[in-house]
Amino acid sequence: MEFLDQLWSQIAQYVNVPYLLTFMLLTYFVRHNWTFRIKTTYVVLIIATLCAVPYFFIVGIEWNKLLFSYVLGTSLHELLFKWIENKLKSL
């Protein structure tokens, strides 16, 4: 358990978890409920930017934490939500 605590503290230095979860959940919701004429990549970028504005100006999160959270979120988004969908379908 100590290893997980150390890992979590290292990740928390570079990633803002509330922004990460907000961004990933909104992206999942928008991508699965609406279709757009532009590429999905741009839709995700627009959602990430719109989510980042309040976190940057109101909450005061540093821009580098938002950037690392965005990178991590876009990398893990498909993997995480496909796993969750498969688990829900198997129930």
C-alpha positions in Angstrom: 0.0 0.0 0.0 2.9 2.3 0.6 3.9 2.1 -3.0 0.4 3.3 -4.1 0.6 6.2 -1.7 4.0 7.2 -3.1 2.7 6.8 -6.7 -0.4 8.9 -5.9 1.6 11.7 -4.3 4.0 11.8 -7.3 1.1 12.0 -9.7 -0.7 14.6 -7.7 2.2 17.0 -8.0 1.7 17.2 -11.8 -1.9 16.4 -12.4 -5.1 18.1 -11.2 -7.5 15.2 -10.5 -10.8 17.3 -10.4 -10.0 18.8 -13.8 -9.0 15.5 -15.1 -12.2 13.8 -14.1 -14.4 16.7 -15.2 -12.7 16.9 -18.6 -12.9 13.1 -19.1 -16.5 12.8 -18.1 -17.7 15.7 -20.2 -15.7 14.4 -23.2 -17.3 11.0 -22.8 -20.8 12.5 -22.5 -20.4 14.8 -25.5 -18.8 12.2 -27.8 -21.4 9.6 -27.1 -24.5 11.8 -27.3 -23.8 14.3 -30.0 -22.2 14.3 -33.5 -20.2 17.1 -35.0 -19.0 18.0 -38.4 -15.5 18.6 -37.2 -12.9 15.9 -36.1 -13.3 14.4 -32.7 -9.8 15.6 -31.8 -10.9 19.2 -32.1 -14.1 18.6 -30.1 -12.0 17.1 -27.3 -9.6 20.1 -27.5 -12.5 22.5 -27.3 -14.0 20.7 -24.3 -10.6 20.6 -22.5 -10.1 24.3 -23.1 -13.6 25.3 -21.9 -13.1 23.1 -18.8 -9.6 24.6 -18.1 -10.7 28.2 -18.1 -12.5 28.1 -14.7 -9.9 25.9 -13.2 -7.2 28.4 -14.3 -8.9 31.7 -13.5 -11.2 30.9 -10.6 -9.5 28.0 -8.8 -6.0 29.1 -9.6 -4.5 25.9 -10.9 -1.2 26.3 -12.7 -1.2 25.9 -16.4 1.3 23.1 -16.4 -0.9 21.0 -14.2 -3.8 21.6 -16.6 -1.6 20.6 -19.5 -0.3 17.4 -17.9 -3.9 16.5 -16.9 -5.1 17.1 -20.5 -2.3 14.9 -21.8 -3.1 12.1 -19.3 -6.8 12.4 -19.9 -6.6 12.1 -23.7 -4.3 9.2 -23.3 -6.4 7.2 -20.8 -9.8 8.3 -22.0 -10.5 5.6 -24.6 -8.9 2.9 -22.5 -10.7 3.7 -19.3 -14.2 4.2 -20.7 -14.0 1.1 -23.0 -13.1 -1.0 -20.0 -16.0 0.5 -18.0 -18.5 -0.1 -20.9 -17.3 -3.7 -21.3 -17.8 -4.3 -17.5 -21.3 -2.8 -17.6 -22.3 -4.8 -20.6 -21.1 -8.0 -19.0 -23.4 -7.5 -16.0 
